[in-house]
Amino acid sequence: MDFSREIADKLKLPQWKVKNAIELLEDGKTIPFIARYRKEKTGELDEIQIREISDLLEHFKKLHERKQEIIRIVEERGKLTQELKKAFLGASTLQELEDLYAPYKTKKKTRADLAREKGLTPLAELLKSSFSQNDELISTFIDKEKGVNSIDDAINGAKDIIAEEIAINLPLRGKLREVIRKSGKLRSERGEAEDPKGIYRDYYDFSQPISQLVPHRILALFRGEREKAIKISIETTDDLLPIVVKMMNYDNKLAYYAELIEAAKDSLKRLLLPSIEREIRNELKEMAENRAIAVFSKNLRNLLLQPPLGSKVVMGIDPGYRTGCKIAVIGKYGSVKYYDTIYPTPPKNETIQAEMKVVEAVERLGVEIIAIGNGTASRETELFVAETIKKNKLDCKYLIVSEAGASVYSASKVAIEEFPDLDVTTRGAISIARRIQDPLAEYVKIPPEAIGVGMYQHDVNKAKLKKALDREVESAVNFAGVNLNTASKHLLKYISGLNEKSAENIVKYREEKGLFKKREELLKVKGIGPKAFEQAAGFCRILDGENPLDSTTIHPESYQIAKAVLKSFDITLENFAEIKEDLRNKLQEFDVHGFCKSTGYNPITVRDVVEALKKPGLDPRDELPRPLLRDDVLTMEQLQPGMMLEGTVRNVVDFGAFVDIGVKQDGLIHRSKMGRKIRDPLEILSVGQIVKVKVLSVDLERSRIALELLQESS
């Protein structure tokens, strides 16, 4: 089936671009590869557009499969007509398809089914069409053996048939859904379960139009209902009965108009409204889940792509109270140089002994940065570190690092393989330190859903969340690229065209054969053939290899173009590395159009090659702002309204952003305090961003800090 036209129409894209993107996806090419190295074929579609095409392709395939399955089932039951088959095939949404299929599902016998078995279908037709009453005719439907003992029994059975006909009328269902979406309200009230912390007190007596509900509120309401702290219902202010009567075309001159009205009321109360309420609740939940997953995905990407501080000696501290603070010093290339436990926090408060150990480690091992996890006892540890640096005039800075997922990593198979002889908390301190050197390389070892930068992520569909986050990790790793000679198997497995096994084989090849000298050597690795090489090569870099182009984002298939560009400046590969700065200046004025006209090369690819030649070997993350380093600490009690501070964005959600300003509690910049009216805080803020803020208020009792955004950095 070719779904390119439907997808192109939905996304408002040219069909040829969509068709080519689908061909590449169907051929097993990954989204990052298509977006980076197949721009000519897709007309420069970006990753987001290709993702949308991929998702819609999957949706249309599932819809098509469901149509075929339903047609087969209905045909087997002998109820398929050409008109019905055409209706099934013409359904544009899953909801429309299931509405069409509803009357033919295998299900428990309904009141209408029982009435049909009693032979009351002709009577139902009579009630809908007769302009004169005829008790004599109705009495012919009395059949005591079938349980129809009176005229009333007969009419009631006929009304059950009519009520079901009303309930499965597709145009009517669609109209009622539309009316309830626009004018209905979602209402919640106190539930039967205890709510000791008053988490859901805002929803004990709550009502809001469905059209105005925001995703984070929907998820909170559904969670409260699941925990039975609140009860939820959907109310409609409109009188829906006239809509039913009008759409069913009931004439008020009909002899049995009153009975038809009774059937319509019964259908609304017993069949239509409960069914439509379920559908709308599912719609709301899906909308809220999709938004929560999108927020988590964006935050995760920004966290993964925080700039690495690179070759620094880092001390990681995993703070704690009773069990102490685990410290671990990591060398410039990630090796463990030293680890110990100190007790500067309650209940032991052994600050002198802790200070001596930290000072000695910093001075002897040349520690440049101290990374403190942001979990339990983080601020007390921060205070201790700041005072130790100041008192001993240590030549180092510190920063607070997200501990998200550190405990998951520490107990994982990956951590046990890396450090079989260390306990879980020491592994946690190592992970915290390494997140400074290269966040991406460390975070990829943790299941993405365990990294706490989401919004109600525990309330969403687990499979959908995992798919979205894995896709985001893959995108981030391929965006940054990897050093083929240093990347771990955990990073390599996300590279386009590679998998867990081929990543392991690359590491094994390095260990047995030595460092890679050129990209083509990848083809010697077990399990990597021409197809895998085609996808992976451009994302794998080799620094100081035989071919300087291997350090760039240029794909080997475009090396001829790169050589031709260099030749136009009388530059060879041999002297390319020596004159990078001079070449960068020359390339600023490079005539892409003229070059393509004389060589026949595609301008899209040539532009990319020229951009890559300007910055060979550059990690794209190096162009981002660096993390905020500190050497002093504030307490929450020292904060005063009006203070101007710098902070690091820790999480962005629909209603605002949480910012670490160097005190015990992250402050909240509400969406309304971001300097201008915005719908989505993600438009202007991202995880890891350095921002300037003003303190608006401090609530010590509830540990809340309200902030106003003064300026966001680039």
Disulfide bonds with the S-S distance in Angstrom:
none
